[in-house]
Amino acid sequence: TPMEERYIGNAKMFTEEEKRKLLNVYREDLRFTDVTKPLYQESAGYDPVDRMQFIDIHTWMRGDILLKADKMTMAHSLELRVPFLDKAVF
């Protein structure tokens, strides 16, 4: 199975059947590859590990885990350093 069809990062948590049961409106015409295909095309020359990291950076990390880490540590007066994702910082 090509990586593009099996690795979607940490973004997929539910099976198709679970999604149908959980969601009031479920569009079966939308697939995870609609989101990941452009990212895989952009990272075409990268080695497999770099491609997986690229997918994580542009899906799961930016919109989910980094935000949660920031909110949870701030709520408990803790300081946490998370990775910079913006190359322009360097």
PDB file of N, CA, C and O in Angstrom:
ATOM      1  N   THR A   1       0.847  -1.185   0.000  1.00  0.00           N
ATOM      2  CA  THR A   1       0.000   0.000   0.000  1.00  0.00           C
ATOM      3  C   THR A   1       0.887   1.242   0.000  1.00  0.00           C
ATOM      4  O   THR A   1       1.772   1.361   0.847  1.00  0.00           O
ATOM      5  N   PRO A   2       0.671   2.157  -0.922  1.00  0.00           N
ATOM      6  CA  PRO A   2       1.476   3.382  -0.955  1.00  0.00           C
ATOM      7  C   PRO A   2       1.294   4.207   0.321  1.00  0.00           C
ATOM      8  O   PRO A   2       0.224   4.205   0.929  1.00  0.00           O
ATOM      9  N   MET A   3       2.351   4.906   0.710  1.00  0.00           N
ATOM     10  CA  MET A   3       2.304   5.720   1.915  1.00  0.00           C
ATOM     11  C   MET A   3       1.141   6.709   1.880  1.00  0.00           C
ATOM     12  O   MET A   3       0.512   6.968   2.907  1.00  0.00           O
ATOM     13  N   GLU A   4       0.859   7.253   0.714  1.00  0.00           N
ATOM     14  CA  GLU A   4      -0.211   8.244   0.578  1.00  0.00           C
ATOM     15  C   GLU A   4      -1.576   7.690   0.987  1.00  0.00           C
ATOM     16  O   GLU A   4      -2.469   8.449   1.363  1.00  0.00           O
ATOM     17  N   GLU A   5      -1.736   6.371   0.916  1.00  0.00           N
ATOM     18  CA  GLU A   5      -3.008   5.746   1.269  1.00  0.00           C
ATOM     19  C   GLU A   5      -3.025   5.195   2.687  1.00  0.00           C
ATOM     20  O   GLU A   5      -4.096   4.909   3.222  1.00  0.00           O
ATOM     21  N   ARG A   6      -1.861   5.042   3.302  1.00  0.00           N
ATOM     22  CA  ARG A   6      -1.849   4.432   4.631  1.00  0.00           C
ATOM     23  C   ARG A   6      -1.438   5.380   5.740  1.00  0.00           C
ATOM     24  O   ARG A   6      -1.841   5.175   6.885  1.00  0.00           O
ATOM     25  N   TYR A   7      -0.647   6.415   5.451  1.00  0.00           N
ATOM     26  CA  TYR A   7      -0.221   7.316   6.523  1.00  0.00           C
ATOM     27  C   TYR A   7      -0.901   8.663   6.380  1.00  0.00           C
ATOM     28  O   TYR A   7      -0.678   9.382   5.405  1.00  0.00           O
ATOM     29  N   ILE A   8      -1.720   8.999   7.342  1.00  0.00           N
ATOM     30  CA  ILE A   8      -2.369  10.315   7.338  1.00  0.00           C
ATOM     31  C   ILE A   8      -2.053  11.068   8.612  1.00  0.00           C
ATOM     32  O   ILE A   8      -2.767  12.000   8.982  1.00  0.00           O
ATOM     33  N   GLY A   9      -0.985  10.669   9.287  1.00  0.00           N
ATOM     34  CA  GLY A   9      -0.608  11.343  10.519  1.00  0.00           C
ATOM     35  C   GLY A   9      -1.501  10.922  11.666  1.00  0.00           C
ATOM     36  O   GLY A   9      -2.122   9.860  11.641  1.00  0.00           O
ATOM     37  N   ASN A  10      -1.549  11.761  12.651  1.00  0.00           N
ATOM     38  CA  ASN A  10      -2.344  11.470  13.839  1.00  0.00           C
ATOM     39  C   ASN A  10      -3.757  12.027  13.730  1.00  0.00           C
ATOM     40  O   ASN A  10      -4.484  12.086  14.722  1.00  0.00           O
ATOM     41  N   ALA A  11      -4.137  12.428  12.549  1.00  0.00           N
ATOM     42  CA  ALA A  11      -5.422  13.093  12.369  1.00  0.00           C
ATOM     43  C   ALA A  11      -6.601  12.132  12.311  1.00  0.00           C
ATOM     44  O   ALA A  11      -7.734  12.547  12.554  1.00  0.00           O
ATOM     45  N   LYS A  12      -6.374  10.885  12.002  1.00  0.00           N
ATOM     46  CA  LYS A  12      -7.492   9.945  11.849  1.00  0.00           C
ATOM     47  C   LYS A  12      -7.654   9.130  13.123  1.00  0.00           C
ATOM     48  O   LYS A  12      -6.749   8.410  13.543  1.00  0.00           O
ATOM     49  N   MET A  13      -8.824   9.263  13.724  1.00  0.00           N
ATOM     50  CA  MET A  13      -9.070   8.564  14.978  1.00  0.00           C
ATOM     51  C   MET A  13     -10.236   7.586  14.879  1.00  0.00           C
ATOM     52  O   MET A  13     -10.304   6.625  15.645  1.00  0.00           O
ATOM     53  N   PHE A  14     -11.145   7.820  13.951  1.00  0.00           N
ATOM     54  CA  PHE A  14     -12.354   7.018  13.861  1.00  0.00           C
ATOM     55  C   PHE A  14     -12.403   6.261  12.541  1.00  0.00           C
ATOM     56  O   PHE A  14     -11.921   6.738  11.514  1.00  0.00           O
ATOM     57  N   THR A  15     -12.988   5.090  12.589  1.00  0.00           N
ATOM     58  CA  THR A  15     -13.215   4.337  11.360  1.00  0.00           C
ATOM     59  C   THR A  15     -14.378   4.982  10.609  1.00  0.00           C
ATOM     60  O   THR A  15     -15.099   5.812  11.162  1.00  0.00           O
ATOM     61  N   GLU A  16     -14.553   4.599   9.360  1.00  0.00           N
ATOM     62  CA  GLU A  16     -15.664   5.142   8.576  1.00  0.00           C
ATOM     63  C   GLU A  16     -17.007   4.800   9.232  1.00  0.00           C
ATOM     64  O   GLU A  16     -17.911   5.635   9.261  1.00  0.00           O
ATOM     65  N   GLU A  17     -17.140   3.601   9.748  1.00  0.00           N
ATOM     66  CA  GLU A  17     -18.378   3.189  10.415  1.00  0.00           C
ATOM     67  C   GLU A  17     -18.636   4.025  11.671  1.00  0.00           C
ATOM     68  O   GLU A  17     -19.770   4.438  11.915  1.00  0.00           O
ATOM     69  N   GLU A  18     -17.598   4.277  12.464  1.00  0.00           N
ATOM     70  CA  GLU A  18     -17.759   5.102  13.666  1.00  0.00           C
ATOM     71  C   GLU A  18     -18.177   6.527  13.305  1.00  0.00           C
ATOM     72  O   GLU A  18     -18.995   7.133  13.997  1.00  0.00           O
ATOM     73  N   LYS A  19     -17.617   7.055  12.229  1.00  0.00           N
ATOM     74  CA  LYS A  19     -17.992   8.408  11.798  1.00  0.00           C
ATOM     75  C   LYS A  19     -19.464   8.469  11.414  1.00  0.00           C
ATOM     76  O   LYS A  19     -20.157   9.425  11.760  1.00  0.00           O
ATOM     77  N   ARG A  20     -19.938   7.465  10.710  1.00  0.00           N
ATOM     78  CA  ARG A  20     -21.355   7.424  10.317  1.00  0.00           C
ATOM     79  C   ARG A  20     -22.267   7.434  11.547  1.00  0.00           C
ATOM     80  O   ARG A  20     -23.317   8.077  11.550  1.00  0.00           O
ATOM     81  N   LYS A  21     -21.850   6.713  12.587  1.00  0.00           N
ATOM     82  CA  LYS A  21     -22.663   6.638  13.802  1.00  0.00           C
ATOM     83  C   LYS A  21     -22.612   7.938  14.609  1.00  0.00           C
ATOM     84  O   LYS A  21     -23.606   8.325  15.223  1.00  0.00           O
ATOM     85  N   LEU A  22     -21.467   8.609  14.609  1.00  0.00           N
ATOM     86  CA  LEU A  22     -21.280   9.808  15.432  1.00  0.00           C
ATOM     87  C   LEU A  22     -21.817  11.094  14.815  1.00  0.00           C
ATOM     88  O   LEU A  22     -22.287  11.976  15.534  1.00  0.00           O
ATOM     89  N   LEU A  23     -21.754  11.206  13.514  1.00  0.00           N
ATOM     90  CA  LEU A  23     -22.091  12.465  12.857  1.00  0.00           C
ATOM     91  C   LEU A  23     -23.518  12.477  12.333  1.00  0.00           C
ATOM     92  O   LEU A  23     -23.988  11.498  11.754  1.00  0.00           O
ATOM     93  N   ASN A  24     -24.199  13.594  12.542  1.00  0.00           N
ATOM     94  CA  ASN A  24     -25.556  13.748  12.001  1.00  0.00           C
ATOM     95  C   ASN A  24     -25.523  13.781  10.482  1.00  0.00           C
ATOM     96  O   ASN A  24     -26.343  13.151   9.815  1.00  0.00           O
ATOM     97  N   VAL A  25     -24.569  14.518   9.950  1.00  0.00           N
ATOM     98  CA  VAL A  25     -24.401  14.610   8.497  1.00  0.00           C
ATOM     99  C   VAL A  25     -23.017  14.067   8.174  1.00  0.00           C
ATOM    100  O   VAL A  25     -22.007  14.623   8.606  1.00  0.00           O
ATOM    101  N   TYR A  26     -22.977  13.000   7.429  1.00  0.00           N
ATOM    102  CA  TYR A  26     -21.697  12.386   7.071  1.00  0.00           C
ATOM    103  C   TYR A  26     -21.592  12.309   5.561  1.00  0.00           C
ATOM    104  O   TYR A  26     -22.431  11.704   4.895  1.00  0.00           O
ATOM    105  N   ARG A  27     -20.552  12.928   5.033  1.00  0.00           N
ATOM    106  CA  ARG A  27     -20.364  12.944   3.578  1.00  0.00           C
ATOM    107  C   ARG A  27     -19.350  11.877   3.188  1.00  0.00           C
ATOM    108  O   ARG A  27     -18.150  12.025   3.417  1.00  0.00           O
ATOM    109  N   GLU A  28     -19.841  10.829   2.611  1.00  0.00           N
ATOM    110  CA  GLU A  28     -18.968   9.733   2.208  1.00  0.00           C
ATOM    111  C   GLU A  28     -18.112  10.082   1.006  1.00  0.00           C
ATOM    112  O   GLU A  28     -17.140   9.386   0.712  1.00  0.00           O
ATOM    113  N   ASP A  29     -18.465  11.161   0.301  1.00  0.00           N
ATOM    114  CA  ASP A  29     -17.675  11.558  -0.861  1.00  0.00           C
ATOM    115  C   ASP A  29     -16.369  12.242  -0.462  1.00  0.00           C
ATOM    116  O   ASP A  29     -15.465  12.369  -1.289  1.00  0.00           O
ATOM    117  N   LEU A  30     -16.254  12.687   0.797  1.00  0.00           N
ATOM    118  CA  LEU A  30     -15.014  13.301   1.268  1.00  0.00           C
ATOM    119  C   LEU A  30     -14.119  12.233   1.882  1.00  0.00           C
ATOM    120  O   LEU A  30     -14.554  11.432   2.709  1.00  0.00           O
ATOM    121  N   ARG A  31     -12.872  12.241   1.461  1.00  0.00           N
ATOM    122  CA  ARG A  31     -11.914  11.266   1.983  1.00  0.00           C
ATOM    123  C   ARG A  31     -10.710  11.997   2.553  1.00  0.00           C
ATOM    124  O   ARG A  31     -10.447  13.146   2.199  1.00  0.00           O
ATOM    125  N   PHE A  32      -9.977  11.327   3.440  1.00  0.00           N
ATOM    126  CA  PHE A  32      -8.805  11.964   4.027  1.00  0.00           C
ATOM    127  C   PHE A  32      -7.781  12.335   2.969  1.00  0.00           C
ATOM    128  O   PHE A  32      -7.006  13.274   3.152  1.00  0.00           O
ATOM    129  N   THR A  33      -7.775  11.600   1.862  1.00  0.00           N
ATOM    130  CA  THR A  33      -6.811  11.905   0.803  1.00  0.00           C
ATOM    131  C   THR A  33      -7.090  13.250   0.139  1.00  0.00           C
ATOM    132  O   THR A  33      -6.202  13.816  -0.498  1.00  0.00           O
ATOM    133  N   ASP A  34      -8.309  13.770   0.277  1.00  0.00           N
ATOM    134  CA  ASP A  34      -8.601  15.110  -0.241  1.00  0.00           C
ATOM    135  C   ASP A  34      -7.752  16.159   0.476  1.00  0.00           C
ATOM    136  O   ASP A  34      -7.390  17.179  -0.111  1.00  0.00           O
ATOM    137  N   VAL A  35      -7.442  15.909   1.731  1.00  0.00           N
ATOM    138  CA  VAL A  35      -6.616  16.819   2.528  1.00  0.00           C
ATOM    139  C   VAL A  35      -5.135  16.516   2.340  1.00  0.00           C
ATOM    140  O   VAL A  35      -4.328  17.433   2.187  1.00  0.00           O
ATOM    141  N   THR A  36      -4.777  15.239   2.352  1.00  0.00           N
ATOM    142  CA  THR A  36      -3.360  14.878   2.343  1.00  0.00           C
ATOM    143  C   THR A  36      -2.717  14.845   0.961  1.00  0.00           C
ATOM    144  O   THR A  36      -1.500  14.991   0.858  1.00  0.00           O
ATOM    145  N   LYS A  37      -3.486  14.662  -0.089  1.00  0.00           N
ATOM    146  CA  LYS A  37      -2.905  14.548  -1.433  1.00  0.00           C
ATOM    147  C   LYS A  37      -2.033  15.750  -1.806  1.00  0.00           C
ATOM    148  O   LYS A  37      -0.907  15.552  -2.263  1.00  0.00           O
ATOM    149  N   PRO A  38      -2.511  16.994  -1.628  1.00  0.00           N
ATOM    150  CA  PRO A  38      -1.645  18.131  -1.965  1.00  0.00           C
ATOM    151  C   PRO A  38      -0.368  18.170  -1.121  1.00  0.00           C
ATOM    152  O   PRO A  38       0.680  18.599  -1.604  1.00  0.00           O
ATOM    153  N   LEU A  39      -0.450  17.727   0.129  1.00  0.00           N
ATOM    154  CA  LEU A  39       0.730  17.715   0.997  1.00  0.00           C
ATOM    155  C   LEU A  39       1.733  16.662   0.536  1.00  0.00           C
ATOM    156  O   LEU A  39       2.941  16.897   0.562  1.00  0.00           O
ATOM    157  N   TYR A  40       1.237  15.510   0.119  1.00  0.00           N
ATOM    158  CA  TYR A  40       2.131  14.484  -0.414  1.00  0.00           C
ATOM    159  C   TYR A  40       2.757  14.929  -1.734  1.00  0.00           C
ATOM    160  O   TYR A  40       3.915  14.615  -2.010  1.00  0.00           O
ATOM    161  N   GLN A  41       2.006  15.649  -2.538  1.00  0.00           N
ATOM    162  CA  GLN A  41       2.568  16.161  -3.792  1.00  0.00           C
ATOM    163  C   GLN A  41       3.673  17.175  -3.505  1.00  0.00           C
ATOM    164  O   GLN A  41       4.708  17.180  -4.172  1.00  0.00           O
ATOM    165  N   GLU A  42       3.452  18.026  -2.518  1.00  0.00           N
ATOM    166  CA  GLU A  42       4.447  19.041  -2.167  1.00  0.00           C
ATOM    167  C   GLU A  42       5.714  18.423  -1.587  1.00  0.00           C
ATOM    168  O   GLU A  42       6.799  18.983  -1.741  1.00  0.00           O
ATOM    169  N   SER A  43       5.589  17.276  -0.923  1.00  0.00           N
ATOM    170  CA  SER A  43       6.746  16.633  -0.296  1.00  0.00           C
ATOM    171  C   SER A  43       7.268  15.451  -1.112  1.00  0.00           C
ATOM    172  O   SER A  43       7.897  14.548  -0.558  1.00  0.00           O
ATOM    173  N   ALA A  44       7.016  15.447  -2.399  1.00  0.00           N
ATOM    174  CA  ALA A  44       7.344  14.305  -3.263  1.00  0.00           C
ATOM    175  C   ALA A  44       8.812  13.881  -3.216  1.00  0.00           C
ATOM    176  O   ALA A  44       9.087  12.685  -3.316  1.00  0.00           O
ATOM    177  N   GLY A  45       9.753  14.788  -3.071  1.00  0.00           N
ATOM    178  CA  GLY A  45      11.163  14.423  -3.089  1.00  0.00           C
ATOM    179  C   GLY A  45      11.745  14.061  -1.738  1.00  0.00           C
ATOM    180  O   GLY A  45      12.929  13.739  -1.646  1.00  0.00           O
ATOM    181  N   TYR A  46      10.943  14.107  -0.691  1.00  0.00           N
ATOM    182  CA  TYR A  46      11.430  13.846   0.667  1.00  0.00           C
ATOM    183  C   TYR A  46      11.523  12.347   0.934  1.00  0.00           C
ATOM    184  O   TYR A  46      10.857  11.549   0.275  1.00  0.00           O
ATOM    185  N   ASP A  47      12.360  11.970   1.910  1.00  0.00           N
ATOM    186  CA  ASP A  47      12.397  10.563   2.308  1.00  0.00           C
ATOM    187  C   ASP A  47      11.132  10.262   3.128  1.00  0.00           C
ATOM    188  O   ASP A  47      10.463  11.195   3.571  1.00  0.00           O
ATOM    189  N   PRO A  48      10.792   8.983   3.338  1.00  0.00           N
ATOM    190  CA  PRO A  48       9.524   8.624   3.986  1.00  0.00           C
ATOM    191  C   PRO A  48       9.295   9.259   5.363  1.00  0.00           C
ATOM    192  O   PRO A  48       8.190   9.720   5.649  1.00  0.00           O
ATOM    193  N   VAL A  49      10.310   9.287   6.203  1.00  0.00           N
ATOM    194  CA  VAL A  49      10.132   9.873   7.539  1.00  0.00           C
ATOM    195  C   VAL A  49       9.853  11.370   7.435  1.00  0.00           C
ATOM    196  O   VAL A  49       8.979  11.890   8.129  1.00  0.00           O
ATOM    197  N   ASP A  50      10.587  12.061   6.574  1.00  0.00           N
ATOM    198  CA  ASP A  50      10.353  13.493   6.384  1.00  0.00           C
ATOM    199  C   ASP A  50       8.952  13.761   5.842  1.00  0.00           C
ATOM    200  O   ASP A  50       8.326  14.756   6.206  1.00  0.00           O
ATOM    201  N   ARG A  51       8.465  12.892   4.987  1.00  0.00           N
ATOM    202  CA  ARG A  51       7.108  13.066   4.453  1.00  0.00           C
ATOM    203  C   ARG A  51       6.062  12.903   5.560  1.00  0.00           C
ATOM    204  O   ARG A  51       5.087  13.653   5.613  1.00  0.00           O
ATOM    205  N   MET A  52       6.267  11.935   6.431  1.00  0.00           N
ATOM    206  CA  MET A  52       5.331  11.746   7.539  1.00  0.00           C
ATOM    207  C   MET A  52       5.360  12.948   8.478  1.00  0.00           C
ATOM    208  O   MET A  52       4.315  13.388   8.958  1.00  0.00           O
ATOM    209  N   GLN A  53       6.553  13.481   8.742  1.00  0.00           N
ATOM    210  CA  GLN A  53       6.659  14.675   9.577  1.00  0.00           C
ATOM    211  C   GLN A  53       5.986  15.864   8.903  1.00  0.00           C
ATOM    212  O   GLN A  53       5.332  16.666   9.570  1.00  0.00           O
ATOM    213  N   PHE A  54       6.138  15.982   7.607  1.00  0.00           N
ATOM    214  CA  PHE A  54       5.519  17.062   6.846  1.00  0.00           C
ATOM    215  C   PHE A  54       3.993  17.002   6.987  1.00  0.00           C
ATOM    216  O   PHE A  54       3.343  18.029   7.185  1.00  0.00           O
ATOM    217  N   ILE A  55       3.433  15.805   6.883  1.00  0.00           N
ATOM    218  CA  ILE A  55       1.986  15.628   7.049  1.00  0.00           C
ATOM    219  C   ILE A  55       1.561  16.044   8.455  1.00  0.00           C
ATOM    220  O   ILE A  55       0.582  16.773   8.615  1.00  0.00           O
ATOM    221  N   ASP A  56       2.290  15.584   9.474  1.00  0.00           N
ATOM    222  CA  ASP A  56       1.950  15.935  10.857  1.00  0.00           C
ATOM    223  C   ASP A  56       2.021  17.442  11.100  1.00  0.00           C
ATOM    224  O   ASP A  56       1.135  18.011  11.739  1.00  0.00           O
ATOM    225  N   ILE A  57       3.059  18.081  10.599  1.00  0.00           N
ATOM    226  CA  ILE A  57       3.236  19.523  10.803  1.00  0.00           C
ATOM    227  C   ILE A  57       2.093  20.309  10.182  1.00  0.00           C
ATOM    228  O   ILE A  57       1.642  21.302  10.753  1.00  0.00           O
ATOM    229  N   HIS A  58       1.626  19.881   9.031  1.00  0.00           N
ATOM    230  CA  HIS A  58       0.599  20.639   8.319  1.00  0.00           C
ATOM    231  C   HIS A  58      -0.834  20.212   8.640  1.00  0.00           C
ATOM    232  O   HIS A  58      -1.780  20.805   8.121  1.00  0.00           O
ATOM    233  N   THR A  59      -1.007  19.209   9.474  1.00  0.00           N
ATOM    234  CA  THR A  59      -2.372  18.793   9.828  1.00  0.00           C
ATOM    235  C   THR A  59      -2.537  18.784  11.344  1.00  0.00           C
ATOM    236  O   THR A  59      -3.102  19.717  11.915  1.00  0.00           O
ATOM    237  N   TRP A  60      -2.061  17.767  11.974  1.00  0.00           N
ATOM    238  CA  TRP A  60      -2.311  17.505  13.389  1.00  0.00           C
ATOM    239  C   TRP A  60      -1.618  18.479  14.333  1.00  0.00           C
ATOM    240  O   TRP A  60      -2.254  18.977  15.262  1.00  0.00           O
ATOM    241  N   MET A  61      -0.354  18.762  14.128  1.00  0.00           N
ATOM    242  CA  MET A  61       0.379  19.589  15.087  1.00  0.00           C
ATOM    243  C   MET A  61      -0.140  21.015  15.143  1.00  0.00           C
ATOM    244  O   MET A  61      -0.442  21.530  16.220  1.00  0.00           O
ATOM    245  N   ARG A  62      -0.243  21.637  14.014  1.00  0.00           N
ATOM    246  CA  ARG A  62      -0.594  23.053  13.961  1.00  0.00           C
ATOM    247  C   ARG A  62      -1.999  23.321  14.502  1.00  0.00           C
ATOM    248  O   ARG A  62      -2.194  24.268  15.264  1.00  0.00           O
ATOM    249  N   GLY A  63      -2.951  22.521  14.130  1.00  0.00           N
ATOM    250  CA  GLY A  63      -4.327  22.802  14.504  1.00  0.00           C
ATOM    251  C   GLY A  63      -4.821  22.081  15.739  1.00  0.00           C
ATOM    252  O   GLY A  63      -5.964  22.285  16.150  1.00  0.00           O
ATOM    253  N   ASP A  64      -3.988  21.239  16.348  1.00  0.00           N
ATOM    254  CA  ASP A  64      -4.491  20.429  17.452  1.00  0.00           C
ATOM    255  C   ASP A  64      -3.539  20.388  18.638  1.00  0.00           C
ATOM    256  O   ASP A  64      -3.773  21.063  19.640  1.00  0.00           O
ATOM    257  N   ILE A  65      -2.489  19.620  18.541  1.00  0.00           N
ATOM    258  CA  ILE A  65      -1.679  19.322  19.718  1.00  0.00           C
ATOM    259  C   ILE A  65      -0.918  20.535  20.256  1.00  0.00           C
ATOM    260  O   ILE A  65      -0.788  20.676  21.472  1.00  0.00           O
ATOM    261  N   LEU A  66      -0.420  21.399  19.401  1.00  0.00           N
ATOM    262  CA  LEU A  66       0.309  22.566  19.901  1.00  0.00           C
ATOM    263  C   LEU A  66      -0.623  23.518  20.634  1.00  0.00           C
ATOM    264  O   LEU A  66      -0.251  24.080  21.664  1.00  0.00           O
ATOM    265  N   LEU A  67      -1.811  23.701  20.121  1.00  0.00           N
ATOM    266  CA  LEU A  67      -2.800  24.561  20.768  1.00  0.00           C
ATOM    267  C   LEU A  67      -3.215  23.984  22.117  1.00  0.00           C
ATOM    268  O   LEU A  67      -3.308  24.714  23.104  1.00  0.00           O
ATOM    269  N   LYS A  68      -3.461  22.686  22.161  1.00  0.00           N
ATOM    270  CA  LYS A  68      -3.848  22.043  23.420  1.00  0.00           C
ATOM    271  C   LYS A  68      -2.729  22.133  24.449  1.00  0.00           C
ATOM    272  O   LYS A  68      -2.985  22.410  25.620  1.00  0.00           O
ATOM    273  N   ALA A  69      -1.501  21.904  24.023  1.00  0.00           N
ATOM    274  CA  ALA A  69      -0.364  21.986  24.943  1.00  0.00           C
ATOM    275  C   ALA A  69      -0.257  23.386  25.527  1.00  0.00           C
ATOM    276  O   ALA A  69      -0.026  23.543  26.726  1.00  0.00           O
ATOM    277  N   ASP A  70      -0.421  24.389  24.702  1.00  0.00           N
ATOM    278  CA  ASP A  70      -0.342  25.772  25.159  1.00  0.00           C
ATOM    279  C   ASP A  70      -1.447  26.081  26.167  1.00  0.00           C
ATOM    280  O   ASP A  70      -1.173  26.650  27.223  1.00  0.00           O
ATOM    281  N   LYS A  71      -2.664  25.723  25.862  1.00  0.00           N
ATOM    282  CA  LYS A  71      -3.791  26.019  26.755  1.00  0.00           C
ATOM    283  C   LYS A  71      -3.685  25.282  28.088  1.00  0.00           C
ATOM    284  O   LYS A  71      -3.942  25.868  29.140  1.00  0.00           O
ATOM    285  N   MET A  72      -3.312  24.017  28.054  1.00  0.00           N
ATOM    286  CA  MET A  72      -3.242  23.237  29.290  1.00  0.00           C
ATOM    287  C   MET A  72      -2.121  23.716  30.208  1.00  0.00           C
ATOM    288  O   MET A  72      -2.301  23.791  31.424  1.00  0.00           O
ATOM    289  N   THR A  73      -0.975  24.037  29.635  1.00  0.00           N
ATOM    290  CA  THR A  73       0.123  24.500  30.486  1.00  0.00           C
ATOM    291  C   THR A  73      -0.156  25.892  31.034  1.00  0.00           C
ATOM    292  O   THR A  73       0.169  26.172  32.188  1.00  0.00           O
ATOM    293  N   MET A  74      -0.747  26.765  30.238  1.00  0.00           N
ATOM    294  CA  MET A  74      -1.088  28.100  30.730  1.00  0.00           C
ATOM    295  C   MET A  74      -2.128  28.020  31.845  1.00  0.00           C
ATOM    296  O   MET A  74      -2.070  28.797  32.798  1.00  0.00           O
ATOM    297  N   ALA A  75      -3.065  27.104  31.740  1.00  0.00           N
ATOM    298  CA  ALA A  75      -4.103  26.950  32.761  1.00  0.00           C
ATOM    299  C   ALA A  75      -3.521  26.534  34.107  1.00  0.00           C
ATOM    300  O   ALA A  75      -4.135  26.760  35.150  1.00  0.00           O
ATOM    301  N   HIS A  76      -2.340  25.929  34.084  1.00  0.00           N
ATOM    302  CA  HIS A  76      -1.709  25.455  35.314  1.00  0.00           C
ATOM    303  C   HIS A  76      -0.418  26.206  35.629  1.00  0.00           C
ATOM    304  O   HIS A  76       0.418  25.724  36.394  1.00  0.00           O
ATOM    305  N   SER A  77      -0.262  27.380  35.040  1.00  0.00           N
ATOM    306  CA  SER A  77       0.904  28.248  35.273  1.00  0.00           C
ATOM    307  C   SER A  77       2.224  27.536  35.010  1.00  0.00           C
ATOM    308  O   SER A  77       3.193  27.711  35.749  1.00  0.00           O
ATOM    309  N   LEU A  78       2.252  26.738  33.962  1.00  0.00           N
ATOM    310  CA  LEU A  78       3.471  26.042  33.567  1.00  0.00           C
ATOM    311  C   LEU A  78       3.989  26.631  32.266  1.00  0.00           C
ATOM    312  O   LEU A  78       3.227  27.148  31.449  1.00  0.00           O
ATOM    313  N   GLU A  79       5.285  26.543  32.095  1.00  0.00           N
ATOM    314  CA  GLU A  79       5.910  27.008  30.858  1.00  0.00           C
ATOM    315  C   GLU A  79       6.313  25.783  30.048  1.00  0.00           C
ATOM    316  O   GLU A  79       7.008  24.899  30.547  1.00  0.00           O
ATOM    317  N   LEU A  80       5.876  25.740  28.809  1.00  0.00           N
ATOM    318  CA  LEU A  80       6.190  24.620  27.931  1.00  0.00           C
ATOM    319  C   LEU A  80       6.740  25.160  26.627  1.00  0.00           C
ATOM    320  O   LEU A  80       6.214  26.132  26.084  1.00  0.00           O
ATOM    321  N   ARG A  81       7.763  24.557  26.135  1.00  0.00           N
ATOM    322  CA  ARG A  81       8.325  24.946  24.843  1.00  0.00           C
ATOM    323  C   ARG A  81       7.870  23.941  23.802  1.00  0.00           C
ATOM    324  O   ARG A  81       8.121  22.742  23.925  1.00  0.00           O
ATOM    325  N   VAL A  82       7.204  24.436  22.787  1.00  0.00           N
ATOM    326  CA  VAL A  82       6.760  23.589  21.686  1.00  0.00           C
ATOM    327  C   VAL A  82       7.550  23.969  20.444  1.00  0.00           C
ATOM    328  O   VAL A  82       8.118  25.060  20.390  1.00  0.00           O
ATOM    329  N   PRO A  83       7.600  23.104  19.454  1.00  0.00           N
ATOM    330  CA  PRO A  83       8.403  23.411  18.260  1.00  0.00           C
ATOM    331  C   PRO A  83       7.870  24.618  17.492  1.00  0.00           C
ATOM    332  O   PRO A  83       6.661  24.823  17.387  1.00  0.00           O
ATOM    333  N   PHE A  84       8.804  25.415  16.956  1.00  0.00           N
ATOM    334  CA  PHE A  84       8.421  26.472  16.026  1.00  0.00           C
ATOM    335  C   PHE A  84       8.113  25.814  14.689  1.00  0.00           C
ATOM    336  O   PHE A  84       8.911  25.014  14.199  1.00  0.00           O
ATOM    337  N   LEU A  85       6.991  26.132  14.102  1.00  0.00           N
ATOM    338  CA  LEU A  85       6.627  25.546  12.820  1.00  0.00           C
ATOM    339  C   LEU A  85       6.816  26.518  11.671  1.00  0.00           C
ATOM    340  O   LEU A  85       6.698  26.137  10.507  1.00  0.00           O
ATOM    341  N   ASP A  86       7.106  27.762  11.987  1.00  0.00           N
ATOM    342  CA  ASP A  86       7.258  28.775  10.952  1.00  0.00           C
ATOM    343  C   ASP A  86       8.733  28.915  10.592  1.00  0.00           C
ATOM    344  O   ASP A  86       9.540  29.347  11.416  1.00  0.00           O
ATOM    345  N   LYS A  87       9.083  28.552   9.364  1.00  0.00           N
ATOM    346  CA  LYS A  87      10.479  28.628   8.926  1.00  0.00           C
ATOM    347  C   LYS A  87      10.985  30.060   8.906  1.00  0.00           C
ATOM    348  O   LYS A  87      12.189  30.292   9.015  1.00  0.00           O
ATOM    349  N   ALA A  88      10.082  31.024   8.767  1.00  0.00           N
ATOM    350  CA  ALA A  88      10.491  32.430   8.719  1.00  0.00           C
ATOM    351  C   ALA A  88      11.091  32.893  10.045  1.00  0.00           C
ATOM    352  O   ALA A  88      11.806  33.895  10.074  1.00  0.00           O
ATOM    353  N   VAL A  89      10.820  32.192  11.135  1.00  0.00           N
ATOM    354  CA  VAL A  89      11.382  32.546  12.438  1.00  0.00           C
ATOM    355  C   VAL A  89      12.898  32.412  12.399  1.00  0.00           C
ATOM    356  O   VAL A  89      13.606  33.196  13.032  1.00  0.00           O
ATOM    357  N   PHE A  90      13.390  31.446  11.677  1.00  0.00           N
ATOM    358  CA  PHE A  90      14.821  31.205  11.608  1.00  0.00           C
ATOM    359  C   PHE A  90      15.418  32.090  10.553  1.00  0.00           C
ATOM    360  O   PHE A  90      16.628  32.049  10.326  1.00  0.00           O
TER     361      PHE A  90
END
